[in-house]
Amino acid sequence: MAKTHPEDLNWNKLGFKYRDLPYRWVDEFKDGKWQGGHLTQDSSITFNEAAEELHYGQEVFEGLKAYRRKDGGINLFRPEQNAKRMADSAKRLLMEPYPEEEFVKAVKEVVKANQDFVPPYGSGGTLYLRPFMMGMQPIVGVSPSETYQFRIYATPVGAYIKGLKPMPYEVSDYDRAAPAGTGQAKTAGNYASSLMPSLIAKKNGFADALYLDPKEHKYIDEFGGANFFGITKDGQFQTPKSDSILPSITKRSILKIAKDLGLDPIETKIPIDDVDRFVEAGAMGTAAVISPVGSLTYKGKKHVFGDETKVGPITQKLYDTLFGIQVGDLDDKYNWTVRLS
């Protein structure tokens, strides 16, 4: 694949796809220690045919973004939280966690090396960063690897879901994760299991699938790539509390923003049969940021949230506040942003 050059890009029509940028980060764990990472221009990876990651899925990853400010500088948003979550995911899969301080340093190095690819302020684009780690040891029996490779690549992206236009979703009959499984880890298997239900939802005319809790199938869990939230008729922000969903950095941030806005936010079990309590609903995550949910179809019944043709006022305010902090337009009283330049 040919390297991408800044002049090749239409910043206003980036889409959400991979582009081979000049630099990425690579480090290896062997002989009981991380070797010390470095930038490389090589975007290829060589595996042994029996590599752990290929057969037993010992792999974890992260997703975060770099944002262009109005003054031309660059912000990161809470990268230390991605470092911690990746370490937690690695521990769940018996992998050697990448040192959290080194993770943040590596993210900064990749952004600086590819800074010409951070989309301009106002374009709606960001530089998406994908840190990931794989078990590399050739293993035939089921056991954890003793060697790992950690990498970070970057790619400029537009919105994962275009604009704040409410979209229809359906509740899937499939499970994203198992009870007491790896739902709280950001690992490939959870996403592989979502491929079929996501495709089915899209074939049925929906934006994506929403999953219920895998134990009782009574409570809302999350979407395939984002957390769920709803705004009740009396103006309270609610989001699912569950042991089988990914701990979302975006959700954690929005919970604080919602409190600042007087929405009395709570994490709680949300029965799917009680979804009509909400007048607004949305999906939230690093890729999605905040995307309004216009309707949710469950067992053939369509539940509409407010006016399904336009974003609700509270969802709009949450989006404006979060994105305003990320790009440096609003005061960051929580010190969430890291200024690279």
FIDRENLO-834034 format. One record per residue (C-alpha): residue number from 1; residue in three letters; z, y, x. Coordinates in steps of 0.001 Angstrom, whole numbers, plus 524288, in hexadecimal, padded with zeros to 5 digits. Example, Ala and Ser with C-alpha at 12.3 -4.5 7.8 and 13.67 -1.06 7.14 Angstrom:
2
rec guro:1 doba:Ala c3:81E78 c2:7EE6C c1:8300C
rec guro:2 doba:Ser c3:81BE4 c2:7FBDC c1:83566
This chain:
341
rec guro:1 doba:Met c3:80000 c2:80000 c1:80000
rec guro:2 doba:Ala c3:7FC3A c2:80D5B c1:8053E
rec guro:3 doba:Lys c3:806DE c2:8175F c1:807AA
rec guro:4 doba:Thr c3:80827 c2:82210 c1:7FD80
rec guro:5 doba:His c3:80655 c2:8304D c1:80178
rec guro:6 doba:Pro c3:80C2C c2:83BF2 c1:7FA22
rec guro:7 doba:Glu c3:7FEB7 c2:8419D c1:7F794
rec guro:8 doba:Asp c3:7FB19 c2:83508 c1:7F05E
rec guro:9 doba:Leu c3:804FE c2:837AE c1:7E59C
rec guro:10 doba:Asn c3:80472 c2:83EF2 c1:7D8C9
rec guro:11 doba:Trp c3:812BA c2:842CE c1:7D7B1
rec guro:12 doba:Asn c3:811E4 c2:84480 c1:7C906
rec guro:13 doba:Lys c3:80C0D c2:83706 c1:7C6A5
rec guro:14 doba:Leu c3:81365 c2:82E0B c1:7CFC2
rec guro:15 doba:Gly c3:816DE c2:82325 c1:7C664
rec guro:16 doba:Phe c3:82151 c2:81967 c1:7CA4B
rec guro:17 doba:Lys c3:81B63 c2:810CF c1:7D4CE
rec guro:18 doba:Tyr c3:81C46 c2:80CDD c1:7E30A
rec guro:19 doba:Arg c3:8157A c2:8148A c1:7EDB8
rec guro:20 doba:Asp c3:815B6 c2:810DC c1:7FC19
rec guro:21 doba:Leu c3:81C28 c2:81C93 c1:802AC
rec guro:22 doba:Pro c3:81CCF c2:81E99 c1:8115F
rec guro:23 doba:Tyr c3:82B03 c2:81A74 c1:81395
rec guro:24 doba:Arg c3:83563 c2:810FA c1:80EDB
rec guro:25 doba:Trp c3:84262 c2:80BF5 c1:81435
rec guro:26 doba:Val c3:844F6 c2:7FE39 c1:8193B
rec guro:27 doba:Asp c3:85104 c2:7F763 c1:81E8F
rec guro:28 doba:Glu c3:854A2 c2:7E92C c1:820D8
rec guro:29 doba:Phe c3:8613E c2:7E193 c1:81FD6
rec guro:30 doba:Lys c3:861E2 c2:7D67A c1:8299B
rec guro:31 doba:Asp c3:86BB0 c2:7D0D0 c1:83338
rec guro:32 doba:Gly c3:87659 c2:7D5B9 c1:82A2F
rec guro:33 doba:Lys c3:872F6 c2:7E438 c1:82A43
rec guro:34 doba:Trp c3:86948 c2:7EE8B c1:8260B
rec guro:35 doba:Gln c3:86079 c2:7F1A2 c1:83174
rec guro:36 doba:Gly c3:85ED6 c2:80048 c1:82F53
rec guro:37 doba:Gly c3:853E5 c2:80516 c1:826A8
rec guro:38 doba:His c3:8481E c2:80D9A c1:82965
rec guro:39 doba:Leu c3:83C57 c2:813C0 c1:822EA
rec guro:40 doba:Thr c3:82FAF c2:80C22 c1:82326
rec guro:41 doba:Gln c3:821D3 c2:80E54 c1:81E79
rec guro:42 doba:Asp c3:81FE8 c2:7FFE2 c1:81B9A
rec guro:43 doba:Ser c3:820A5 c2:7FD57 c1:80CF4
rec guro:44 doba:Ser c3:81EAF c2:7EE9F c1:80E2E
rec guro:45 doba:Ile c3:82940 c2:7E427 c1:80EAD
rec guro:46 doba:Thr c3:827C3 c2:7D6B5 c1:814BA
rec guro:47 doba:Phe c3:82F0E c2:7CB6E c1:80E44
rec guro:48 doba:Asn c3:830F5 c2:7BD77 c1:81223
rec guro:49 doba:Glu c3:82C11 c2:7B4E8 c1:8070B
rec guro:50 doba:Ala c3:839E4 c2:7AFBD c1:804F8
rec guro:51 doba:Ala c3:8407E c2:7BD1B c1:80507
rec guro:52 doba:Glu c3:84C91 c2:7BDD1 c1:7FC74
rec guro:53 doba:Glu c3:847B4 c2:7C973 c1:7F4AA
rec guro:54 doba:Leu c3:83B10 c2:7C2C3 c1:7F0BD
rec guro:55 doba:His c3:8416E c2:7B699 c1:7EAF6
rec guro:56 doba:Tyr c3:84F46 c2:7B9E2 c1:7E706
rec guro:57 doba:Gly c3:84E1F c2:7C851 c1:7E3FD
rec guro:58 doba:Gln c3:85858 c2:7CD51 c1:7ED67
rec guro:59 doba:Glu c3:853E8 c2:7DB6E c1:7EC5B
rec guro:60 doba:Val c3:859BF c2:7E857 c1:7E7F0
rec guro:61 doba:Phe c3:853F1 c2:7F5D7 c1:7E6A8
rec guro:62 doba:Glu c3:85688 c2:803E3 c1:7E2B2
rec guro:63 doba:Gly c3:84F3C c2:80F81 c1:7DD4D
rec guro:64 doba:Leu c3:8519E c2:81DFB c1:7DF88
rec guro:65 doba:Lys c3:849C1 c2:82A78 c1:7E08A
rec guro:66 doba:Ala c3:84799 c2:8368F c1:7E8D1
rec guro:67 doba:Tyr c3:8452B c2:84342 c1:7E160
rec guro:68 doba:Arg c3:83E1A c2:84FA9 c1:7E56B
rec guro:69 doba:Arg c3:845C4 c2:85C0C c1:7E298
rec guro:70 doba:Lys c3:83FE7 c2:868FA c1:7DE59
rec guro:71 doba:Asp c3:84248 c2:86E8E c1:7EC01
rec guro:72 doba:Gly c3:83A5F c2:8635E c1:7F1FE
rec guro:73 doba:Gly c3:84626 c2:85BC9 c1:7F6F7
rec guro:74 doba:Ile c3:8493A c2:84DA1 c1:7F3C4
rec guro:75 doba:Asn c3:854CF c2:847AB c1:7EC7F
rec guro:76 doba:Leu c3:859F6 c2:839E2 c1:7EB9B
rec guro:77 doba:Phe c3:8628D c2:83615 c1:7E024
rec guro:78 doba:Arg c3:86EF6 c2:82E4D c1:7E2B5
rec guro:79 doba:Pro c3:8692F c2:8253A c1:7ED2D
rec guro:80 doba:Glu c3:876CB c2:82081 c1:7F0EE
rec guro:81 doba:Gln c3:877D5 c2:81A55 c1:7E372
rec guro:82 doba:Asn c3:86B46 c2:812B5 c1:7E5BD
rec guro:83 doba:Ala c3:870C6 c2:80E45 c1:7F2CD
rec guro:84 doba:Lys c3:87D19 c2:8093F c1:7EC39
rec guro:85 doba:Arg c3:875E4 c2:802AB c1:7E11B
rec guro:86 doba:Met c3:86CD1 c2:7FBC8 c1:7EA95
rec guro:87 doba:Ala c3:8787C c2:7F70C c1:7F267
rec guro:88 doba:Asp c3:87E9B c2:7F1D7 c1:7E5DB
rec guro:89 doba:Ser c3:871DD c2:7EB0D c1:7E21F
rec guro:90 doba:Ala c3:870ED c2:7E516 c1:7EFAF
rec guro:91 doba:Lys c3:87ED2 c2:7DFBB c1:7EEDC
rec guro:92 doba:Arg c3:87BCA c2:7D969 c1:7E1B7
rec guro:93 doba:Leu c3:87046 c2:7D241 c1:7E7EF
rec guro:94 doba:Leu c3:877E3 c2:7CEB8 c1:7F456
rec guro:95 doba:Met c3:86FAA c2:7D7D4 c1:7FCBC
rec guro:96 doba:Glu c3:87438 c2:7E023 c1:80812
rec guro:97 doba:Pro c3:875E8 c2:7EDF0 c1:80257
rec guro:98 doba:Tyr c3:86EB2 c2:7F8B5 c1:8094A
rec guro:99 doba:Pro c3:878B6 c2:802A5 c1:80E6B
rec guro:100 doba:Glu c3:879AE c2:80D69 c1:80442
rec guro:101 doba:Glu c3:87961 c2:818D0 c1:80DDD
rec guro:102 doba:Glu c3:86D9A c2:812E3 c1:814A4
rec guro:103 doba:Phe c3:866FF c2:81126 c1:80775
rec guro:104 doba:Val c3:86832 c2:81FB3 c1:8048A
rec guro:105 doba:Lys c3:8639A c2:82361 c1:8123B
rec guro:106 doba:Ala c3:857C8 c2:81A6D c1:810D7
rec guro:107 doba:Val c3:8543C c2:82057 c1:803A2
rec guro:108 doba:Lys c3:85494 c2:82DE0 c1:809B2
rec guro:109 doba:Glu c3:84C04 c2:8298E c1:81509
rec guro:110 doba:Val c3:841BC c2:823C2 c1:80BF5
rec guro:111 doba:Val c3:8414C c2:83011 c1:80393
rec guro:112 doba:Lys c3:84051 c2:83914 c1:80F57
rec guro:113 doba:Ala c3:83590 c2:830D3 c1:81568
rec guro:114 doba:Asn c3:82DD9 c2:83127 c1:80897
rec guro:115 doba:Gln c3:831BD c2:83EC3 c1:80418
rec guro:116 doba:Asp c3:823A9 c2:842EB c1:801E4
rec guro:117 doba:Phe c3:8235A c2:8390C c1:7F6C7
rec guro:118 doba:Val c3:82ECB c2:83EB7 c1:7EF23
rec guro:119 doba:Pro c3:8276C c2:84460 c1:7E363
rec guro:120 doba:Pro c3:827CA c2:85321 c1:7E130
rec guro:121 doba:Tyr c3:8322F c2:85951 c1:7D8AD
rec guro:122 doba:Gly c3:82D89 c2:85A34 c1:7CAAC
rec guro:123 doba:Ser c3:823DE c2:84EEC c1:7CB97
rec guro:124 doba:Gly c3:82D59 c2:84576 c1:7C53D
rec guro:125 doba:Gly c3:82BB9 c2:83C4C c1:7D0D3
rec guro:126 doba:Thr c3:835AE c2:836F8 c1:7DA65
rec guro:127 doba:Leu c3:835D8 c2:82E9C c1:7E698
rec guro:128 doba:Tyr c3:83AB9 c2:8214E c1:7E242
rec guro:129 doba:Leu c3:84246 c2:81974 c1:7EC68
rec guro:130 doba:Arg c3:843AA c2:80ABB c1:7EBEF
rec guro:131 doba:Pro c3:84DE9 c2:804F5 c1:7F524
rec guro:132 doba:Phe c3:84DF8 c2:7F614 c1:7F4E8
rec guro:133 doba:Met c3:85379 c2:7EA94 c1:7FC6B
rec guro:134 doba:Met c3:84EAE c2:7DC92 c1:7FD59
rec guro:135 doba:Gly c3:853BB c2:7CF9B c1:80258
rec guro:136 doba:Met c3:84A43 c2:7CBD2 c1:80D28
rec guro:137 doba:Gln c3:84F68 c2:7BED6 c1:81249
rec guro:138 doba:Pro c3:846E7 c2:7B2C8 c1:80FEF
rec guro:139 doba:Ile c3:84F6D c2:7AA4F c1:80705
rec guro:140 doba:Val c3:84C25 c2:79E44 c1:7FF0C
rec guro:141 doba:Gly c3:85976 c2:79BA8 c1:7F8E5
rec guro:142 doba:Val c3:85FF2 c2:7A5B3 c1:7F013
rec guro:143 doba:Ser c3:868D4 c2:7ADBB c1:7F8D8
rec guro:144 doba:Pro c3:86990 c2:7BBFA c1:7FD2C
rec guro:145 doba:Ser c3:86152 c2:7C10F c1:80850
rec guro:146 doba:Glu c3:86747 c2:7C509 c1:81548
rec guro:147 doba:Thr c3:85C7E c2:7CED0 c1:81847
rec guro:148 doba:Tyr c3:857F0 c2:7DA82 c1:81041
rec guro:149 doba:Gln c3:84E4E c2:7E587 c1:810B0
rec guro:150 doba:Phe c3:8517C c2:7F2E2 c1:80AEB
rec guro:151 doba:Arg c3:84691 c2:7FC63 c1:80800
rec guro:152 doba:Ile c3:8443B c2:8093A c1:800F8
rec guro:153 doba:Tyr c3:836E2 c2:80DA6 c1:7FC86
rec guro:154 doba:Ala c3:83336 c2:81A24 c1:7F561
rec guro:155 doba:Thr c3:8289A c2:81D83 c1:7EBA2
rec guro:156 doba:Pro c3:825D1 c2:82A12 c1:7E40B
rec guro:157 doba:Val c3:826B0 c2:827FC c1:7D56E
rec guro:158 doba:Gly c3:82552 c2:82F1A c1:7C8A4
rec guro:159 doba:Ala c3:82D87 c2:82C3F c1:7BCB4
rec guro:160 doba:Tyr c3:83076 c2:81DD4 c1:7BA1A
rec guro:161 doba:Ile c3:82F76 c2:820D1 c1:7AB9C
rec guro:162 doba:Lys c3:826E1 c2:82CBB c1:7A959
rec guro:163 doba:Gly c3:82D82 c2:83893 c1:7A394
rec guro:164 doba:Leu c3:838E9 c2:839A8 c1:79A41
rec guro:165 doba:Lys c3:83167 c2:83357 c1:78F41
rec guro:166 doba:Pro c3:83939 c2:829C2 c1:786F0
rec guro:167 doba:Met c3:833FD c2:81BF1 c1:78835
rec guro:168 doba:Pro c3:835D1 c2:80FB5 c1:77FD8
rec guro:169 doba:Tyr c3:83D17 c2:803F3 c1:7855D
rec guro:170 doba:Glu c3:84027 c2:7F662 c1:78065
rec guro:171 doba:Val c3:84BDE c2:7ED8B c1:7823A
rec guro:172 doba:Ser c3:847F8 c2:7E19C c1:78A07
rec guro:173 doba:Asp c3:84B3E c2:7D38C c1:78695
rec guro:174 doba:Tyr c3:84C38 c2:7D0E4 c1:79532
rec guro:175 doba:Asp c3:85794 c2:7D353 c1:79E71
rec guro:176 doba:Arg c3:8568C c2:7DBD5 c1:7AA7A
rec guro:177 doba:Ala c3:86240 c2:7D582 c1:7B149
rec guro:178 doba:Ala c3:86BC6 c2:7CA57 c1:7AF3C
rec guro:179 doba:Pro c3:87A07 c2:7CBBE c1:7AB24
rec guro:180 doba:Ala c3:88201 c2:7CCC6 c1:7B7B8
rec guro:181 doba:Gly c3:87500 c2:7CCED c1:7BEFD
rec guro:182 doba:Thr c3:86E8E c2:7D71D c1:7C7B0
rec guro:183 doba:Gly c3:86C9A c2:7E1A7 c1:7BD64
rec guro:184 doba:Gln c3:874E1 c2:7EB5A c1:7C507
rec guro:185 doba:Ala c3:86D14 c2:7E922 c1:7D181
rec guro:186 doba:Lys c3:8600D c2:7EFBC c1:7D3FA
rec guro:187 doba:Thr c3:858C7 c2:7E375 c1:7D79A
rec guro:188 doba:Ala c3:84ACA c2:7DF13 c1:7D556
rec guro:189 doba:Gly c3:84DEB c2:7D3B7 c1:7CC50
rec guro:190 doba:Asn c3:8532C c2:7DCA7 c1:7C1B2
rec guro:191 doba:Tyr c3:84646 c2:7E3F1 c1:7C170
rec guro:192 doba:Ala c3:83DEF c2:7D7B5 c1:7C23C
rec guro:193 doba:Ser c3:8447B c2:7D2E0 c1:7B5CB
rec guro:194 doba:Ser c3:840D8 c2:7DFA4 c1:7AEFC
rec guro:195 doba:Leu c3:83236 c2:7DEB5 c1:7B1B9
rec guro:196 doba:Met c3:82ECB c2:7D63C c1:7A60D
rec guro:197 doba:Pro c3:83706 c2:7DD51 c1:79BCA
rec guro:198 doba:Ser c3:831FB c2:7EA5A c1:7A0CE
rec guro:199 doba:Leu c3:823EE c2:7E5BA c1:79F97
rec guro:200 doba:Ile c3:8267E c2:7E07C c1:791F4
rec guro:201 doba:Ala c3:82C86 c2:7ED73 c1:78DDD
rec guro:202 doba:Lys c3:820DF c2:7F515 c1:792EF
rec guro:203 doba:Lys c3:81747 c2:7EBEE c1:78C46
rec guro:204 doba:Asn c3:81EC0 c2:7EE7A c1:77FBD
rec guro:205 doba:Gly c3:81CD0 c2:7FD15 c1:7816A
rec guro:206 doba:Phe c3:82A15 c2:8008C c1:78715
rec guro:207 doba:Ala c3:82D73 c2:807BF c1:793A0
rec guro:208 doba:Asp c3:83671 c2:7FCDD c1:7985C
rec guro:209 doba:Ala c3:84110 c2:7F362 c1:7946C
rec guro:210 doba:Leu c3:84F90 c2:7F57B c1:7923E
rec guro:211 doba:Tyr c3:8589E c2:7EA1E c1:79565
rec guro:212 doba:Leu c3:864EF c2:7E5C5 c1:78E8B
rec guro:213 doba:Asp c3:870D4 c2:7E02E c1:79548
rec guro:214 doba:Pro c3:86D7E c2:7D27C c1:79A33
rec guro:215 doba:Lys c3:879D8 c2:7CC03 c1:7951E
rec guro:216 doba:Glu c3:87A60 c2:7CF77 c1:786A3
rec guro:217 doba:His c3:86DB6 c2:7D6EF c1:78440
rec guro:218 doba:Lys c3:87568 c2:7E0AC c1:77C31
rec guro:219 doba:Tyr c3:8766E c2:7EC96 c1:784FD
rec guro:220 doba:Ile c3:86C9C c2:7F592 c1:78B97
rec guro:221 doba:Asp c3:86B93 c2:7F34E c1:79A48
rec guro:222 doba:Glu c3:86051 c2:7FAD7 c1:7A086
rec guro:223 doba:Phe c3:851A3 c2:7FCA2 c1:7A15B
rec guro:224 doba:Gly c3:849AB c2:7F585 c1:7AB93
rec guro:225 doba:Gly c3:84A62 c2:800F3 c1:7B507
rec guro:226 doba:Ala c3:85466 c2:80A6E c1:7AF86
rec guro:227 doba:Asn c3:8617A c2:80BBA c1:7A891
rec guro:228 doba:Phe c3:862D4 c2:80EF6 c1:79A11
rec guro:229 doba:Phe c3:869F1 c2:81A78 c1:7940F
rec guro:230 doba:Gly c3:86B75 c2:81F90 c1:78660
rec guro:231 doba:Ile c3:8707E c2:82C0D c1:78018
rec guro:232 doba:Thr c3:87871 c2:8299F c1:773C3
rec guro:233 doba:Lys c3:87799 c2:83177 c1:7674D
rec guro:234 doba:Asp c3:883E0 c2:838E0 c1:76B38
rec guro:235 doba:Gly c3:87E41 c2:83C1A c1:778B0
rec guro:236 doba:Gln c3:884BC c2:8320C c1:78191
rec guro:237 doba:Phe c3:87D9A c2:82C4B c1:78D57
rec guro:238 doba:Gln c3:87ECA c2:81D71 c1:78DB3
rec guro:239 doba:Thr c3:87993 c2:8139A c1:79780
rec guro:240 doba:Pro c3:87BCA c2:804D8 c1:7986E
rec guro:241 doba:Lys c3:88747 c2:7FF0D c1:79FA5
rec guro:242 doba:Ser c3:88338 c2:7F1B3 c1:7A4BC
rec guro:243 doba:Asp c3:88557 c2:7E885 c1:7B031
rec guro:244 doba:Ser c3:8770A c2:7E476 c1:7B05A
rec guro:245 doba:Ile c3:87039 c2:7F18E c1:7B29E
rec guro:246 doba:Leu c3:86D58 c2:7F8F6 c1:7BF17
rec guro:247 doba:Pro c3:87737 c2:803B1 c1:7C26F
rec guro:248 doba:Ser c3:86E4C c2:80F6F c1:7C102
rec guro:249 doba:Ile c3:86FDB c2:81B37 c1:7C9E4
rec guro:250 doba:Thr c3:86846 c2:8234B c1:7C010
rec guro:251 doba:Lys c3:8714C c2:81ECB c1:7B515
rec guro:252 doba:Arg c3:87D54 c2:821DB c1:7BD29
rec guro:253 doba:Ser c3:87818 c2:82F8F c1:7BF5D
rec guro:254 doba:Ile c3:87441 c2:831C6 c1:7B132
rec guro:255 doba:Leu c3:881C3 c2:82D8D c1:7AC97
rec guro:256 doba:Lys c3:88754 c2:8390A c1:7B434
rec guro:257 doba:Ile c3:87CD3 c2:84256 c1:7AF63
rec guro:258 doba:Ala c3:87F1D c2:83DDC c1:7A162
rec guro:259 doba:Lys c3:88D97 c2:840CA c1:7A2DD
rec guro:260 doba:Asp c3:88A5B c2:84E69 c1:7A7F2
rec guro:261 doba:Leu c3:881DE c2:8505B c1:79BE0
rec guro:262 doba:Gly c3:88D0F c2:84C9D c1:792DA
rec guro:263 doba:Leu c3:8871D c2:83FB6 c1:78E66
rec guro:264 doba:Asp c3:893AF c2:837BC c1:7904A
rec guro:265 doba:Pro c3:88C2F c2:82CCF c1:79760
rec guro:266 doba:Ile c3:890AD c2:81EB3 c1:79713
rec guro:267 doba:Glu c3:88C41 c2:8118C c1:79C2C
rec guro:268 doba:Thr c3:88E4B c2:807C7 c1:79141
rec guro:269 doba:Lys c3:888D1 c2:7FB97 c1:78B19
rec guro:270 doba:Ile c3:87DCA c2:7FFAD c1:78206
rec guro:271 doba:Pro c3:87AA2 c2:7F59F c1:7776C
rec guro:272 doba:Ile c3:86C10 c2:7F4C3 c1:7750D
rec guro:273 doba:Asp c3:86F07 c2:7F400 c1:76672
rec guro:274 doba:Asp c3:87565 c2:80173 c1:7675C
rec guro:275 doba:Val c3:86A26 c2:8085D c1:76E34
rec guro:276 doba:Asp c3:8682B c2:81181 c1:762A3
rec guro:277 doba:Arg c3:87441 c2:818EB c1:7671F
rec guro:278 doba:Phe c3:86B32 c2:82042 c1:77088
rec guro:279 doba:Val c3:862DE c2:82C1F c1:76D77
rec guro:280 doba:Glu c3:85D7C c2:82C9C c1:77B5A
rec guro:281 doba:Ala c3:85B86 c2:821D5 c1:78561
rec guro:282 doba:Gly c3:855F7 c2:820B5 c1:792FB
rec guro:283 doba:Ala c3:853A7 c2:818FA c1:79F5B
rec guro:284 doba:Met c3:85968 c2:81DDE c1:7AC2A
rec guro:285 doba:Gly c3:85751 c2:819A9 c1:7BA31
rec guro:286 doba:Thr c3:85204 c2:81DE1 c1:7C763
rec guro:287 doba:Ala c3:843DE c2:81B1D c1:7C3D5
rec guro:288 doba:Ala c3:844BD c2:81F27 c1:7B591
rec guro:289 doba:Val c3:84E3B c2:82AA3 c1:7B7B6
rec guro:290 doba:Ile c3:85044 c2:82C65 c1:7A90B
rec guro:291 doba:Ser c3:8462A c2:827A6 c1:79F45
rec guro:292 doba:Pro c3:84868 c2:82974 c1:790A7
rec guro:293 doba:Val c3:847EB c2:81D89 c1:787E8
rec guro:294 doba:Gly c3:8414C c2:820AD c1:77B02
rec guro:295 doba:Ser c3:843BF c2:813B4 c1:77461
rec guro:296 doba:Leu c3:84921 c2:80628 c1:7769E
rec guro:297 doba:Thr c3:843C0 c2:7FA4E c1:76F68
rec guro:298 doba:Tyr c3:84CFC c2:7EEC8 c1:76DA5
rec guro:299 doba:Lys c3:8499E c2:7E2A3 c1:765CD
rec guro:300 doba:Gly c3:83E5E c2:7E9C4 c1:75F6B
rec guro:301 doba:Lys c3:84674 c2:7F584 c1:75B4B
rec guro:302 doba:Lys c3:8434B c2:802B9 c1:7613D
rec guro:303 doba:His c3:84EB3 c2:80BBF c1:7642E
rec guro:304 doba:Val c3:84A79 c2:819E2 c1:7662C
rec guro:305 doba:Phe c3:8528F c2:82398 c1:76DF3
rec guro:306 doba:Gly c3:85156 c2:83134 c1:7684E
rec guro:307 doba:Asp c3:8439B c2:836A0 c1:768EB
rec guro:308 doba:Glu c3:83C0E c2:82C13 c1:77024
rec guro:309 doba:Thr c3:83119 c2:8359F c1:7734B
rec guro:310 doba:Lys c3:838F8 c2:83ECD c1:77C0F
rec guro:311 doba:Val c3:84453 c2:83E22 c1:78572
rec guro:312 doba:Gly c3:851C3 c2:840E6 c1:77FC8
rec guro:313 doba:Pro c3:85916 c2:84D23 c1:78413
rec guro:314 doba:Ile c3:86439 c2:845E9 c1:78AD5
rec guro:315 doba:Thr c3:85B1F c2:83CB8 c1:7922A
rec guro:316 doba:Gln c3:85341 c2:84894 c1:79685
rec guro:317 doba:Lys c3:85F93 c2:84F6B c1:79B4E
rec guro:318 doba:Leu c3:86417 c2:84368 c1:7A2D7
rec guro:319 doba:Tyr c3:856BD c2:84241 c1:7A95D
rec guro:320 doba:Asp c3:855EE c2:850BB c1:7ACA6
rec guro:321 doba:Thr c3:86388 c2:85091 c1:7B295
rec guro:322 doba:Leu c3:861DA c2:84449 c1:7BABF
rec guro:323 doba:Phe c3:8544B c2:847AF c1:7BFC9
rec guro:324 doba:Gly c3:8586F c2:855CB c1:7C1F6
rec guro:325 doba:Ile c3:86340 c2:85113 c1:7CB01
rec guro:326 doba:Gln c3:85A43 c2:84787 c1:7D1F9
rec guro:327 doba:Val c3:85012 c2:851DF c1:7D54E
rec guro:328 doba:Gly c3:85A17 c2:85C5D c1:7D87E
rec guro:329 doba:Asp c3:857B7 c2:86552 c1:7CCD0
rec guro:330 doba:Leu c3:86584 c2:863B4 c1:7C767
rec guro:331 doba:Asp c3:872DC c2:86487 c1:7CDAD
rec guro:332 doba:Asp c3:87723 c2:85782 c1:7D387
rec guro:333 doba:Lys c3:885C8 c2:8582F c1:7D186
rec guro:334 doba:Tyr c3:8876F c2:849B6 c1:7D488
rec guro:335 doba:Asn c3:88075 c2:84A7D c1:7E1C3
rec guro:336 doba:Trp c3:876FF c2:83FD5 c1:7DDAC
rec guro:337 doba:Thr c3:86B36 c2:84526 c1:7E4D5
rec guro:338 doba:Val c3:8689E c2:843DF c1:7F369
rec guro:339 doba:Arg c3:85FF7 c2:84E8A c1:7F900
rec guro:340 doba:Leu c3:856CA c2:8499C c1:80387
rec guro:341 doba:Ser c3:85046 c2:856B2 c1:805FE
